[in-house]
Amino acid sequence: MEDVLAVYARPRDPARPVVCMDEKPFQLLGHVRDPLPARPGRDACQDSEYVRCGTCSIFVWTEPLRGWRRVHALAQRTKID
């Protein structure tokens, strides 16, 4: 772990960029009942019951020392991803 932290501590070198990549699977959820909007004196109400609408994957690449990032979302998540 210390070796990885040493890489992140290096000064920026355009010839040897430090690029980080992460993938997050995400579950898509829908409402069973429409949420009730807020009214005077009452908060908005949302039912905790949900319908599962599938999964997707979100990929992020970042080069923090340059201030660059790229995000790519896939409409579905498969074994190949």
HELIX and SHEET records of a PDB file:
HELIX    1   1 GLU A    2  TYR A    8  1                                   7    
SHEET    1   A 3 CYS A  20  HIS A  31  0                                        
SHEET    2   A 3 TYR A  50  GLU A  63 -1                                        
SHEET    3   A 3 TRP A  68  LEU A  74 -1                                        
END                                                                             
